[in-house]
Amino acid sequence: MSKTKLTINDNGSVKIEGDFEIVDKEGNAYGLQSRTVLSICRCGLSKNKPFCDGAHKGHFEHNAIAFDLPPKKV
């Protein structure tokens, strides 16, 4: 099984690729119809939340630049 990859896109969604399952807060799985790539909304404007529908275009700004998190608290 390959790793699941999440890509934080500039000014947009989080793209998910690989073998994954998405569940709601009660553990019920979304019917992804065998998709291995999809995008999750980050802007809150999608009418298809939690999935991206492109509503962010022109309404959401974030430059995705990777950085190191501080050490985990013990």
Phi and psi in radians as a Rosetta constraint file:
Dihedral C 1 N 2 CA 2 C 2 CIRCULARHARMONIC -1.453 0.35
Dihedral N 2 CA 2 C 2 N 3 CIRCULARHARMONIC 2.795 0.35
Dihedral C 2 N 3 CA 3 C 3 CIRCULARHARMONIC -1.153 0.35
Dihedral N 3 CA 3 C 3 N 4 CIRCULARHARMONIC 2.612 0.35
Dihedral C 3 N 4 CA 4 C 4 CIRCULARHARMONIC -1.470 0.35
Dihedral N 4 CA 4 C 4 N 5 CIRCULARHARMONIC 2.351 0.35
Dihedral C 4 N 5 CA 5 C 5 CIRCULARHARMONIC -2.035 0.35
Dihedral N 5 CA 5 C 5 N 6 CIRCULARHARMONIC 2.252 0.35
Dihedral C 5 N 6 CA 6 C 6 CIRCULARHARMONIC -1.941 0.35
Dihedral N 6 CA 6 C 6 N 7 CIRCULARHARMONIC 2.221 0.35
Dihedral C 6 N 7 CA 7 C 7 CIRCULARHARMONIC -1.995 0.35
Dihedral N 7 CA 7 C 7 N 8 CIRCULARHARMONIC 2.113 0.35
Dihedral C 7 N 8 CA 8 C 8 CIRCULARHARMONIC -1.506 0.35
Dihedral N 8 CA 8 C 8 N 9 CIRCULARHARMONIC 1.931 0.35
Dihedral C 8 N 9 CA 9 C 9 CIRCULARHARMONIC -1.463 0.35
Dihedral N 9 CA 9 C 9 N 10 CIRCULARHARMONIC 2.502 0.35
Dihedral C 9 N 10 CA 10 C 10 CIRCULARHARMONIC -1.002 0.35
Dihedral N 10 CA 10 C 10 N 11 CIRCULARHARMONIC 2.371 0.35
Dihedral C 10 N 11 CA 11 C 11 CIRCULARHARMONIC 0.898 0.35
Dihedral N 11 CA 11 C 11 N 12 CIRCULARHARMONIC 0.611 0.35
Dihedral C 11 N 12 CA 12 C 12 CIRCULARHARMONIC -2.936 0.35
Dihedral N 12 CA 12 C 12 N 13 CIRCULARHARMONIC -2.524 0.35
Dihedral C 12 N 13 CA 13 C 13 CIRCULARHARMONIC -1.430 0.35
Dihedral N 13 CA 13 C 13 N 14 CIRCULARHARMONIC 3.100 0.35
Dihedral C 13 N 14 CA 14 C 14 CIRCULARHARMONIC -1.831 0.35
Dihedral N 14 CA 14 C 14 N 15 CIRCULARHARMONIC 2.057 0.35
Dihedral C 14 N 15 CA 15 C 15 CIRCULARHARMONIC -1.548 0.35
Dihedral N 15 CA 15 C 15 N 16 CIRCULARHARMONIC 2.284 0.35
Dihedral C 15 N 16 CA 16 C 16 CIRCULARHARMONIC -1.996 0.35
Dihedral N 16 CA 16 C 16 N 17 CIRCULARHARMONIC 2.268 0.35
Dihedral C 16 N 17 CA 17 C 17 CIRCULARHARMONIC -2.301 0.35
Dihedral N 17 CA 17 C 17 N 18 CIRCULARHARMONIC 2.462 0.35
Dihedral C 17 N 18 CA 18 C 18 CIRCULARHARMONIC 2.160 0.35
Dihedral N 18 CA 18 C 18 N 19 CIRCULARHARMONIC -2.653 0.35
Dihedral C 18 N 19 CA 19 C 19 CIRCULARHARMONIC -1.757 0.35
Dihedral N 19 CA 19 C 19 N 20 CIRCULARHARMONIC 1.929 0.35
Dihedral C 19 N 20 CA 20 C 20 CIRCULARHARMONIC -2.596 0.35
Dihedral N 20 CA 20 C 20 N 21 CIRCULARHARMONIC 2.851 0.35
Dihedral C 20 N 21 CA 21 C 21 CIRCULARHARMONIC -2.290 0.35
Dihedral N 21 CA 21 C 21 N 22 CIRCULARHARMONIC 2.482 0.35
Dihedral C 21 N 22 CA 22 C 22 CIRCULARHARMONIC -2.088 0.35
Dihedral N 22 CA 22 C 22 N 23 CIRCULARHARMONIC 2.215 0.35
Dihedral C 22 N 23 CA 23 C 23 CIRCULARHARMONIC -2.163 0.35
Dihedral N 23 CA 23 C 23 N 24 CIRCULARHARMONIC 2.738 0.35
Dihedral C 23 N 24 CA 24 C 24 CIRCULARHARMONIC -1.460 0.35
Dihedral N 24 CA 24 C 24 N 25 CIRCULARHARMONIC -3.101 0.35
Dihedral C 24 N 25 CA 25 C 25 CIRCULARHARMONIC -1.096 0.35
Dihedral N 25 CA 25 C 25 N 26 CIRCULARHARMONIC -0.335 0.35
Dihedral C 25 N 26 CA 26 C 26 CIRCULARHARMONIC -1.694 0.35
Dihedral N 26 CA 26 C 26 N 27 CIRCULARHARMONIC 0.058 0.35
Dihedral C 26 N 27 CA 27 C 27 CIRCULARHARMONIC 1.546 0.35
Dihedral N 27 CA 27 C 27 N 28 CIRCULARHARMONIC 0.112 0.35
Dihedral C 27 N 28 CA 28 C 28 CIRCULARHARMONIC -1.370 0.35
Dihedral N 28 CA 28 C 28 N 29 CIRCULARHARMONIC 2.253 0.35
Dihedral C 28 N 29 CA 29 C 29 CIRCULARHARMONIC -1.370 0.35
Dihedral N 29 CA 29 C 29 N 30 CIRCULARHARMONIC 2.424 0.35
Dihedral C 29 N 30 CA 30 C 30 CIRCULARHARMONIC -1.282 0.35
Dihedral N 30 CA 30 C 30 N 31 CIRCULARHARMONIC 2.504 0.35
Dihedral C 30 N 31 CA 31 C 31 CIRCULARHARMONIC -1.414 0.35
Dihedral N 31 CA 31 C 31 N 32 CIRCULARHARMONIC 1.692 0.35
Dihedral C 31 N 32 CA 32 C 32 CIRCULARHARMONIC -1.549 0.35
Dihedral N 32 CA 32 C 32 N 33 CIRCULARHARMONIC -0.032 0.35
Dihedral C 32 N 33 CA 33 C 33 CIRCULARHARMONIC 0.933 0.35
Dihedral N 33 CA 33 C 33 N 34 CIRCULARHARMONIC 0.767 0.35
Dihedral C 33 N 34 CA 34 C 34 CIRCULARHARMONIC 1.181 0.35
Dihedral N 34 CA 34 C 34 N 35 CIRCULARHARMONIC 0.297 0.35
Dihedral C 34 N 35 CA 35 C 35 CIRCULARHARMONIC -1.173 0.35
Dihedral N 35 CA 35 C 35 N 36 CIRCULARHARMONIC 2.483 0.35
Dihedral C 35 N 36 CA 36 C 36 CIRCULARHARMONIC -2.014 0.35
Dihedral N 36 CA 36 C 36 N 37 CIRCULARHARMONIC -0.020 0.35
Dihedral C 36 N 37 CA 37 C 37 CIRCULARHARMONIC -2.496 0.35
Dihedral N 37 CA 37 C 37 N 38 CIRCULARHARMONIC 2.292 0.35
Dihedral C 37 N 38 CA 38 C 38 CIRCULARHARMONIC -2.810 0.35
Dihedral N 38 CA 38 C 38 N 39 CIRCULARHARMONIC 2.993 0.35
Dihedral C 38 N 39 CA 39 C 39 CIRCULARHARMONIC -2.132 0.35
Dihedral N 39 CA 39 C 39 N 40 CIRCULARHARMONIC 2.444 0.35
Dihedral C 39 N 40 CA 40 C 40 CIRCULARHARMONIC -1.822 0.35
Dihedral N 40 CA 40 C 40 N 41 CIRCULARHARMONIC 2.398 0.35
Dihedral C 40 N 41 CA 41 C 41 CIRCULARHARMONIC -1.174 0.35
Dihedral N 41 CA 41 C 41 N 42 CIRCULARHARMONIC 2.374 0.35
Dihedral C 41 N 42 CA 42 C 42 CIRCULARHARMONIC -2.007 0.35
Dihedral N 42 CA 42 C 42 N 43 CIRCULARHARMONIC -0.301 0.35
Dihedral C 42 N 43 CA 43 C 43 CIRCULARHARMONIC -1.556 0.35
Dihedral N 43 CA 43 C 43 N 44 CIRCULARHARMONIC -0.361 0.35
Dihedral C 43 N 44 CA 44 C 44 CIRCULARHARMONIC 1.494 0.35
Dihedral N 44 CA 44 C 44 N 45 CIRCULARHARMONIC 0.023 0.35
Dihedral C 44 N 45 CA 45 C 45 CIRCULARHARMONIC -1.654 0.35
Dihedral N 45 CA 45 C 45 N 46 CIRCULARHARMONIC -0.195 0.35
Dihedral C 45 N 46 CA 46 C 46 CIRCULARHARMONIC -1.097 0.35
Dihedral N 46 CA 46 C 46 N 47 CIRCULARHARMONIC 2.446 0.35
Dihedral C 46 N 47 CA 47 C 47 CIRCULARHARMONIC -1.523 0.35
Dihedral N 47 CA 47 C 47 N 48 CIRCULARHARMONIC 0.017 0.35
Dihedral C 47 N 48 CA 48 C 48 CIRCULARHARMONIC -2.164 0.35
Dihedral N 48 CA 48 C 48 N 49 CIRCULARHARMONIC 0.587 0.35
Dihedral C 48 N 49 CA 49 C 49 CIRCULARHARMONIC -0.975 0.35
Dihedral N 49 CA 49 C 49 N 50 CIRCULARHARMONIC 2.452 0.35
Dihedral C 49 N 50 CA 50 C 50 CIRCULARHARMONIC -1.529 0.35
Dihedral N 50 CA 50 C 50 N 51 CIRCULARHARMONIC 0.113 0.35
Dihedral C 50 N 51 CA 51 C 51 CIRCULARHARMONIC -1.588 0.35
Dihedral N 51 CA 51 C 51 N 52 CIRCULARHARMONIC 2.602 0.35
Dihedral C 51 N 52 CA 52 C 52 CIRCULARHARMONIC -1.348 0.35
Dihedral N 52 CA 52 C 52 N 53 CIRCULARHARMONIC 2.397 0.35
Dihedral C 52 N 53 CA 53 C 53 CIRCULARHARMONIC -2.114 0.35
Dihedral N 53 CA 53 C 53 N 54 CIRCULARHARMONIC 0.178 0.35
Dihedral C 53 N 54 CA 54 C 54 CIRCULARHARMONIC 1.518 0.35
Dihedral N 54 CA 54 C 54 N 55 CIRCULARHARMONIC 0.049 0.35
Dihedral C 54 N 55 CA 55 C 55 CIRCULARHARMONIC -1.113 0.35
Dihedral N 55 CA 55 C 55 N 56 CIRCULARHARMONIC -0.302 0.35
Dihedral C 55 N 56 CA 56 C 56 CIRCULARHARMONIC -1.216 0.35
Dihedral N 56 CA 56 C 56 N 57 CIRCULARHARMONIC -0.372 0.35
Dihedral C 56 N 57 CA 57 C 57 CIRCULARHARMONIC -0.936 0.35
Dihedral N 57 CA 57 C 57 N 58 CIRCULARHARMONIC 2.036 0.35
Dihedral C 57 N 58 CA 58 C 58 CIRCULARHARMONIC 1.442 0.35
Dihedral N 58 CA 58 C 58 N 59 CIRCULARHARMONIC 0.009 0.35
Dihedral C 58 N 59 CA 59 C 59 CIRCULARHARMONIC -2.218 0.35
Dihedral N 59 CA 59 C 59 N 60 CIRCULARHARMONIC 0.107 0.35
Dihedral C 59 N 60 CA 60 C 60 CIRCULARHARMONIC -2.592 0.35
Dihedral N 60 CA 60 C 60 N 61 CIRCULARHARMONIC 2.192 0.35
Dihedral C 60 N 61 CA 61 C 61 CIRCULARHARMONIC -2.167 0.35
Dihedral N 61 CA 61 C 61 N 62 CIRCULARHARMONIC 2.180 0.35
Dihedral C 61 N 62 CA 62 C 62 CIRCULARHARMONIC -2.824 0.35
Dihedral N 62 CA 62 C 62 N 63 CIRCULARHARMONIC 2.083 0.35
Dihedral C 62 N 63 CA 63 C 63 CIRCULARHARMONIC -1.506 0.35
Dihedral N 63 CA 63 C 63 N 64 CIRCULARHARMONIC 2.031 0.35
Dihedral C 63 N 64 CA 64 C 64 CIRCULARHARMONIC -1.440 0.35
Dihedral N 64 CA 64 C 64 N 65 CIRCULARHARMONIC 1.828 0.35
Dihedral C 64 N 65 CA 65 C 65 CIRCULARHARMONIC -2.221 0.35
Dihedral N 65 CA 65 C 65 N 66 CIRCULARHARMONIC 2.112 0.35
Dihedral C 65 N 66 CA 66 C 66 CIRCULARHARMONIC -1.134 0.35
Dihedral N 66 CA 66 C 66 N 67 CIRCULARHARMONIC 2.572 0.35
Dihedral C 66 N 67 CA 67 C 67 CIRCULARHARMONIC -2.639 0.35
Dihedral N 67 CA 67 C 67 N 68 CIRCULARHARMONIC 2.888 0.35
Dihedral C 67 N 68 CA 68 C 68 CIRCULARHARMONIC -1.557 0.35
Dihedral N 68 CA 68 C 68 N 69 CIRCULARHARMONIC 2.326 0.35
Dihedral C 68 N 69 CA 69 C 69 CIRCULARHARMONIC -1.271 0.35
Dihedral N 69 CA 69 C 69 N 70 CIRCULARHARMONIC 2.723 0.35
Dihedral C 69 N 70 CA 70 C 70 CIRCULARHARMONIC -1.171 0.35
Dihedral N 70 CA 70 C 70 N 71 CIRCULARHARMONIC 2.838 0.35
Dihedral C 70 N 71 CA 71 C 71 CIRCULARHARMONIC -0.980 0.35
Dihedral N 71 CA 71 C 71 N 72 CIRCULARHARMONIC 2.606 0.35
Dihedral C 71 N 72 CA 72 C 72 CIRCULARHARMONIC -1.126 0.35
Dihedral N 72 CA 72 C 72 N 73 CIRCULARHARMONIC 2.471 0.35
Dihedral C 72 N 73 CA 73 C 73 CIRCULARHARMONIC -1.304 0.35
Dihedral N 73 CA 73 C 73 N 74 CIRCULARHARMONIC 2.502 0.35
